[in-house]
Amino acid sequence: MVDGGFYLLIHGVDAGTAVDIKATALAMNDFRDELHKLGERGRVLVLLDACHSGAATGDGAPLPINADMLRAALAITNVMVLTSSRADETSFEDERWQNGAFTEVFLEALSRADTDHDGLISVTDLTSYLTTHVPNLTENRQTPGIAVRFQSDIFVAEL
């Protein structure tokens, strides 16, 4: 949170000062506006694997952010948002994976989530795989969050 605005601290952001954050981070309102534009043209899948489901003020003081509210704020018409964890959980990382548990399972899902063997990985296949395997990998300490704003399925990958 900087000057009442919420910013996603993406990879490479300079979080030294409030001015640096505003200059290098992704403003939530801008991100939501871009998602809205994309959603007008078709269905959108957003994957957010944050190393922590929290935030910090400009001076570095911790400020909890509810991941459920973040997901709901981003999930607009034709946009589905998957977050790496629920509001009360930490998103785990491990050097063996070289990324977060959510990303590890997502990458695995691209080759294994086709449960009906039709050669396509649908969002239904993907979410089922993620919600089963992320908790397994993290010993039930992390569960992906999902917000869907469209009726029919979309396809994530073709095998």
Backbone as CSV, one residue per row, in Angstrom:
resi,resn,N_x,N_y,N_z,CA_x,CA_y,CA_z,C_x,C_y,C_z
1,MET,0.849,-1.171,0.000,0.000,0.000,0.000,0.896,1.235,0.000
2,VAL,0.666,2.098,-0.963,1.391,3.352,-1.037,0.387,4.459,-1.312
3,ASP,0.344,5.440,-0.445,-0.570,6.578,-0.591,-2.004,6.119,-0.878
4,GLY,-2.442,5.078,-0.183,-3.796,4.569,-0.327,-4.023,3.696,-1.548
5,GLY,-2.993,3.471,-2.368,-3.116,2.624,-3.549,-2.413,1.299,-3.338
6,PHE,-2.981,0.251,-3.925,-2.411,-1.085,-3.795,-1.558,-1.384,-5.018
7,TYR,-0.350,-1.867,-4.777,0.592,-2.186,-5.845,1.043,-3.630,-5.723
8,LEU,1.146,-4.313,-6.855,1.725,-5.649,-6.878,3.230,-5.476,-7.041
9,LEU,3.979,-6.054,-6.117,5.432,-5.940,-6.172,5.959,-7.096,-7.027
10,ILE,6.030,-6.855,-8.310,6.447,-7.866,-9.274,7.962,-8.032,-9.246
11,HIS,8.453,-9.072,-9.892,9.889,-9.345,-9.944,10.633,-8.122,-10.476
12,GLY,11.692,-7.755,-9.783,12.523,-6.645,-10.210,12.082,-5.282,-9.719
13,VAL,11.020,-5.223,-8.928,10.545,-3.930,-8.430,11.556,-3.341,-7.450
14,ASP,11.658,-2.029,-7.452,12.495,-1.314,-6.495,11.578,-0.851,-5.368
15,ALA,11.676,-1.522,-4.223,10.798,-1.210,-3.094,11.504,-0.371,-2.043
16,GLY,12.537,0.364,-2.438,13.301,1.167,-1.491,12.509,2.288,-0.861
17,THR,11.717,2.985,-1.662,10.918,4.091,-1.151,9.532,4.026,-1.788
18,ALA,8.624,4.826,-1.259,7.274,4.888,-1.834,7.333,5.360,-3.287
19,VAL,8.196,6.311,-3.577,8.340,6.820,-4.952,8.836,5.716,-5.873
20,ASP,9.820,4.932,-5.404,10.342,3.819,-6.201,9.254,2.780,-6.475
21,ILE,8.466,2.468,-5.466,7.391,1.492,-5.644,6.401,1.991,-6.692
22,LYS,5.977,3.233,-6.571,5.019,3.783,-7.528,5.579,3.792,-8.950
23,ALA,6.899,3.950,-9.089,7.526,4.010,-10.403,7.774,2.631,-11.014
24,THR,7.944,1.595,-10.180,8.355,0.296,-10.723,7.381,-0.847,-10.473
25,ALA,6.451,-0.681,-9.541,5.492,-1.746,-9.240,4.279,-1.631,-10.167
26,LEU,3.426,-2.623,-10.126,2.226,-2.647,-10.951,1.038,-2.181,-10.116
27,ALA,0.469,-1.036,-10.480,-0.693,-0.510,-9.765,-1.892,-1.423,-10.013
28,MET,-2.549,-1.814,-8.932,-3.684,-2.741,-9.051,-4.768,-2.182,-9.961
29,ASN,-5.056,-0.895,-9.873,-6.098,-0.308,-10.727,-5.731,-0.414,-12.202
30,ASP,-4.456,-0.183,-12.533,-4.013,-0.311,-13.931,-4.134,-1.755,-14.409
31,PHE,-3.729,-2.679,-13.558,-3.805,-4.107,-13.903,-5.254,-4.522,-14.142
32,ARG,-6.137,-4.098,-13.245,-7.561,-4.430,-13.385,-8.131,-3.827,-14.669
33,ASP,-7.758,-2.593,-15.000,-8.241,-1.957,-16.235,-7.811,-2.740,-17.470
34,GLU,-6.561,-3.200,-17.480,-6.069,-3.981,-18.622,-6.795,-5.320,-18.727
35,LEU,-7.049,-5.947,-17.584,-7.808,-7.208,-17.604,-9.216,-6.985,-18.138
36,HIS,-9.822,-5.877,-17.756,-11.170,-5.556,-18.241,-11.166,-5.424,-19.766
37,LYS,-10.163,-4.745,-20.317,-10.058,-4.596,-21.776,-9.900,-5.950,-22.455
38,LEU,-9.063,-6.796,-21.898,-8.879,-8.138,-22.464,-10.167,-8.951,-22.370
39,GLY,-10.865,-8.837,-21.240,-12.108,-9.563,-21.030,-13.207,-9.174,-21.998
40,GLU,-13.128,-7.971,-22.549,-14.103,-7.549,-23.557,-13.898,-8.288,-24.872
41,ARG,-12.709,-8.810,-25.093,-12.374,-9.483,-26.350,-12.450,-11.010,-26.255
42,GLY,-12.500,-11.548,-25.052,-12.545,-13.003,-24.875,-12.287,-13.366,-23.434
43,ARG,-12.130,-14.638,-23.201,-11.889,-15.124,-21.840,-10.412,-15.022,-21.492
44,VAL,-10.150,-14.718,-20.215,-8.792,-14.480,-19.744,-8.542,-15.332,-18.505
45,LEU,-7.388,-15.973,-18.460,-6.950,-16.724,-17.291,-5.753,-16.009,-16.694
46,VAL,-5.858,-15.619,-15.415,-4.781,-14.922,-14.707,-4.247,-15.856,-13.632
47,LEU,-2.933,-16.060,-13.631,-2.275,-16.893,-12.629,-1.382,-15.991,-11.781
48,LEU,-1.611,-15.961,-10.476,-0.805,-15.142,-9.570,-0.124,-16.048,-8.548
49,ASP,1.177,-16.215,-8.705,1.959,-16.990,-7.745,2.820,-16.009,-6.974
50,ALA,2.282,-15.534,-5.870,2.987,-14.557,-5.033,3.730,-15.299,-3.936
51,CYS,4.943,-14.858,-3.672,5.714,-15.541,-2.630,5.114,-15.320,-1.252
52,HIS,4.357,-14.242,-1.086,3.643,-13.992,0.168,2.293,-13.378,-0.184
53,SER,1.257,-13.782,0.519,-0.071,-13.213,0.284,-0.300,-12.021,1.195
54,GLY,0.687,-11.179,1.294,0.571,-10.002,2.131,1.166,-8.810,1.422
55,ALA,1.260,-7.718,2.115,1.792,-6.511,1.499,2.570,-5.738,2.549
56,ALA,3.163,-4.651,2.107,3.910,-3.798,3.025,3.600,-2.356,2.708
57,THR,3.660,-1.533,3.724,3.509,-0.100,3.511,4.804,0.423,2.914
58,GLY,4.812,1.682,2.526,5.994,2.284,1.933,7.220,2.210,2.816
59,ASP,7.029,2.197,4.142,8.183,2.137,5.037,8.560,0.705,5.403
60,GLY,7.934,-0.281,4.761,8.287,-1.681,4.979,7.498,-2.374,6.067
61,ALA,6.608,-1.671,6.735,5.804,-2.301,7.779,4.837,-3.284,7.137
62,PRO,4.713,-4.480,7.704,3.803,-5.472,7.118,2.353,-5.011,7.191
63,LEU,1.604,-5.313,6.143,0.194,-4.981,6.086,-0.514,-6.147,5.413
64,PRO,-1.281,-6.928,6.165,-1.911,-8.092,5.561,-2.939,-7.688,4.515
65,ILE,-2.904,-8.383,3.394,-3.879,-8.189,2.328,-4.617,-9.511,2.156
66,ASN,-5.889,-9.448,2.086,-6.704,-10.637,1.947,-6.647,-11.117,0.497
67,ALA,-6.018,-12.273,0.254,-5.893,-12.816,-1.102,-7.261,-13.102,-1.711
68,ASP,-8.250,-13.427,-0.880,-9.601,-13.659,-1.396,-10.159,-12.366,-1.986
69,MET,-9.928,-11.239,-1.309,-10.397,-9.955,-1.822,-9.635,-9.553,-3.086
70,LEU,-8.341,-9.830,-3.124,-7.530,-9.547,-4.311,-8.066,-10.317,-5.506
71,ARG,-8.316,-11.594,-5.315,-8.847,-12.452,-6.380,-10.195,-11.934,-6.851
72,ALA,-11.056,-11.584,-5.931,-12.383,-11.086,-6.290,-12.291,-9.743,-7.017
73,ALA,-11.364,-8.892,-6.608,-11.214,-7.587,-7.256,-10.747,-7.722,-8.697
74,LEU,-9.951,-8.743,-8.973,-9.429,-8.935,-10.327,-10.351,-9.765,-11.210
75,ALA,-11.195,-10.562,-10.609,-12.069,-11.439,-11.386,-13.278,-10.643,-11.859
76,ILE,-13.180,-10.145,-13.077,-14.256,-9.381,-13.684,-14.811,-10.199,-14.844
77,THR,-15.802,-9.711,-15.522,-16.442,-10.448,-16.597,-15.411,-11.054,-17.542
78,ASN,-15.557,-12.340,-17.797,-14.692,-13.116,-18.692,-13.269,-13.294,-18.178
79,VAL,-13.022,-13.030,-16.910,-11.691,-13.190,-16.340,-11.755,-14.185,-15.187
80,MET,-10.875,-15.164,-15.241,-10.737,-16.136,-14.153,-9.386,-15.901,-13.504
81,VAL,-9.364,-15.858,-12.171,-8.123,-15.602,-11.445,-7.823,-16.791,-10.541
82,LEU,-6.611,-17.311,-10.686,-6.114,-18.360,-9.801,-4.954,-17.770,-9.008
83,THR,-5.051,-17.822,-7.690,-3.954,-17.375,-6.847,-3.306,-18.591,-6.207
84,SER,-2.047,-18.445,-5.864,-1.275,-19.575,-5.362,-1.719,-20.061,-3.990
85,SER,-2.400,-19.196,-3.237,-2.830,-19.597,-1.898,-4.069,-18.824,-1.480
86,ARG,-4.679,-19.306,-0.419,-5.818,-18.596,0.146,-5.309,-17.462,1.029
87,ALA,-6.234,-16.650,1.492,-5.889,-15.428,2.235,-5.069,-15.698,3.488
88,ASP,-5.329,-16.794,4.157,-4.669,-17.063,5.433,-3.436,-17.952,5.294
89,GLU,-2.919,-18.104,4.066,-1.809,-19.017,3.825,-0.608,-18.298,3.194
90,THR,0.556,-18.888,3.380,1.773,-18.447,2.712,1.971,-19.309,1.476
91,SER,2.473,-18.720,0.415,2.816,-19.474,-0.785,4.252,-19.956,-0.646
92,PHE,4.430,-21.263,-0.701,5.741,-21.847,-0.431,6.620,-21.910,-1.671
93,GLU,7.912,-21.737,-1.430,8.938,-21.877,-2.460,9.973,-22.867,-1.945
94,ASP,10.692,-23.482,-2.876,11.730,-24.419,-2.503,12.816,-24.354,-3.570
95,GLU,14.063,-24.328,-3.152,15.167,-24.255,-4.111,15.150,-25.436,-5.077
96,ARG,14.663,-26.590,-4.627,14.600,-27.762,-5.520,13.694,-27.496,-6.712
97,TRP,12.637,-26.713,-6.499,11.689,-26.426,-7.582,12.161,-25.247,-8.430
98,GLN,12.939,-24.350,-7.835,13.377,-23.092,-8.447,12.195,-22.182,-8.783
99,ASN,11.120,-22.329,-8.025,9.927,-21.487,-8.120,9.006,-21.839,-6.965
100,GLY,7.800,-21.307,-6.993,6.828,-21.620,-5.953,6.134,-22.944,-6.201
101,ALA,5.503,-23.472,-5.164,4.765,-24.740,-5.276,3.663,-24.633,-6.326
102,PHE,2.975,-23.506,-6.367,1.895,-23.304,-7.333,2.430,-23.394,-8.761
103,THR,3.532,-22.705,-9.044,4.121,-22.751,-10.385,4.635,-24.144,-10.695
104,GLU,5.232,-24.810,-9.726,5.726,-26.175,-9.927,4.592,-27.100,-10.368
105,VAL,3.480,-27.035,-9.669,2.345,-27.896,-9.999,1.692,-27.457,-11.309
106,PHE,1.630,-26.144,-11.548,1.074,-25.655,-12.822,1.873,-26.206,-14.001
107,LEU,3.192,-26.130,-13.936,4.027,-26.643,-15.032,3.843,-28.145,-15.220
108,GLU,3.711,-28.855,-14.119,3.444,-30.289,-14.166,2.077,-30.558,-14.803
109,ALA,1.101,-29.729,-14.472,-0.264,-29.910,-14.983,-0.328,-29.802,-16.498
110,LEU,0.554,-29.012,-17.091,0.518,-28.838,-18.544,0.770,-30.144,-19.299
111,SER,1.358,-31.114,-18.633,1.560,-32.409,-19.288,0.766,-33.546,-18.644
112,ARG,0.120,-33.278,-17.502,-0.530,-34.380,-16.779,-2.004,-34.165,-16.425
113,ALA,-2.546,-32.987,-16.664,-3.885,-32.681,-16.149,-5.021,-33.107,-17.077
114,ASP,-4.724,-33.699,-18.210,-5.753,-34.123,-19.159,-6.413,-35.411,-18.667
115,THR,-7.298,-35.275,-17.694,-7.891,-36.447,-17.050,-8.875,-37.204,-17.942
116,ASP,-9.508,-36.517,-18.885,-10.451,-37.211,-19.772,-9.787,-37.667,-21.076
117,HIS,-8.475,-37.451,-21.191,-7.660,-37.933,-22.308,-8.187,-37.503,-23.675
118,ASP,-8.640,-36.236,-23.757,-9.122,-35.725,-25.042,-8.062,-34.876,-25.758
119,GLY,-6.853,-34.832,-25.201,-5.766,-34.079,-25.805,-5.784,-32.601,-25.468
120,LEU,-6.711,-32.177,-24.608,-6.830,-30.777,-24.223,-6.832,-30.655,-22.706
121,ILE,-6.243,-29.587,-22.218,-6.305,-29.283,-20.785,-7.221,-28.086,-20.626
122,SER,-8.384,-28.337,-20.064,-9.364,-27.276,-19.841,-9.080,-26.599,-18.503
123,VAL,-9.736,-25.485,-18.271,-9.612,-24.824,-16.975,-10.115,-25.754,-15.876
124,THR,-11.148,-26.521,-16.173,-11.653,-27.483,-15.192,-10.576,-28.508,-14.858
125,ASP,-9.902,-29.055,-15.885,-8.800,-29.985,-15.655,-7.706,-29.323,-14.824
126,LEU,-7.346,-28.102,-15.213,-6.260,-27.377,-14.542,-6.582,-27.104,-13.078
127,THR,-7.762,-26.558,-12.810,-8.103,-26.220,-11.422,-8.208,-27.470,-10.562
128,SER,-8.734,-28.542,-11.126,-8.808,-29.795,-10.381,-7.409,-30.292,-10.027
129,TYR,-6.515,-30.235,-10.988,-5.139,-30.682,-10.759,-4.451,-29.802,-9.709
130,LEU,-4.574,-28.487,-9.856,-3.931,-27.564,-8.919,-4.464,-27.723,-7.500
131,THR,-5.787,-27.808,-7.358,-6.371,-27.879,-6.012,-6.113,-29.223,-5.337
132,THR,-5.734,-30.223,-6.104,-5.356,-31.517,-5.532,-3.865,-31.574,-5.222
133,HIS,-3.031,-31.164,-6.181,-1.595,-31.390,-6.072,-0.822,-30.314,-5.308
134,VAL,-1.280,-29.070,-5.298,-0.579,-28.050,-4.504,-0.664,-28.398,-3.010
135,PRO,-1.845,-28.733,-2.484,-1.878,-29.137,-1.075,-1.017,-30.382,-0.794
136,ASN,-1.015,-31.333,-1.731,-0.175,-32.517,-1.530,1.303,-32.148,-1.447
137,LEU,1.768,-31.269,-2.331,3.172,-30.872,-2.361,3.562,-30.081,-1.123
138,THR,2.634,-29.340,-0.551,2.932,-28.473,0.595,2.420,-29.034,1.919
139,GLU,2.119,-30.306,1.949,1.619,-30.961,3.163,0.400,-30.239,3.726
140,ASN,-0.533,-29.892,2.829,-1.803,-29.233,3.165,-1.636,-27.862,3.807
141,ARG,-0.529,-27.181,3.520,-0.312,-25.839,4.066,-0.623,-24.746,3.053
142,GLN,-0.937,-25.133,1.805,-1.226,-24.143,0.765,-2.295,-24.700,-0.163
143,THR,-3.320,-23.889,-0.404,-4.417,-24.271,-1.293,-4.680,-23.136,-2.266
144,PRO,-4.643,-23.408,-3.563,-4.914,-22.338,-4.533,-6.314,-21.758,-4.348
145,GLY,-6.436,-20.472,-4.651,-7.729,-19.799,-4.633,-8.205,-19.591,-6.057
146,ILE,-9.512,-19.639,-6.255,-10.082,-19.553,-7.600,-11.265,-18.597,-7.604
147,ALA,-11.305,-17.709,-8.597,-12.466,-16.841,-8.827,-12.781,-16.906,-10.319
148,VAL,-13.981,-17.344,-10.661,-14.384,-17.530,-12.064,-15.528,-16.590,-12.388
149,ARG,-15.437,-15.906,-13.534,-16.492,-14.994,-13.970,-16.952,-15.308,-15.394
150,PHE,-16.969,-16.580,-15.754,-17.571,-16.979,-17.022,-18.147,-18.372,-16.861
151,GLN,-19.104,-18.713,-17.719,-19.862,-19.943,-17.554,-19.170,-21.181,-18.121
152,SER,-18.831,-21.153,-19.397,-18.290,-22.352,-20.023,-16.783,-22.440,-19.824
153,ASP,-16.238,-23.603,-20.155,-14.826,-23.868,-19.966,-13.987,-23.237,-21.069
154,ILE,-12.728,-22.997,-20.786,-11.761,-22.608,-21.817,-10.626,-23.613,-21.768
155,PHE,-9.847,-23.663,-22.821,-8.749,-24.599,-22.871,-7.440,-23.859,-22.624
156,VAL,-6.624,-24.465,-21.770,-5.373,-23.877,-21.347,-4.238,-24.354,-22.247
157,ALA,-4.293,-25.622,-22.643,-3.209,-26.190,-23.432,-3.739,-27.360,-24.257
158,GLU,-3.033,-27.623,-25.344,-3.307,-28.790,-26.176,-2.088,-29.677,-26.112
159,LEU,-2.319,-30.978,-25.883,-1.199,-31.904,-25.776,-0.804,-32.435,-27.129
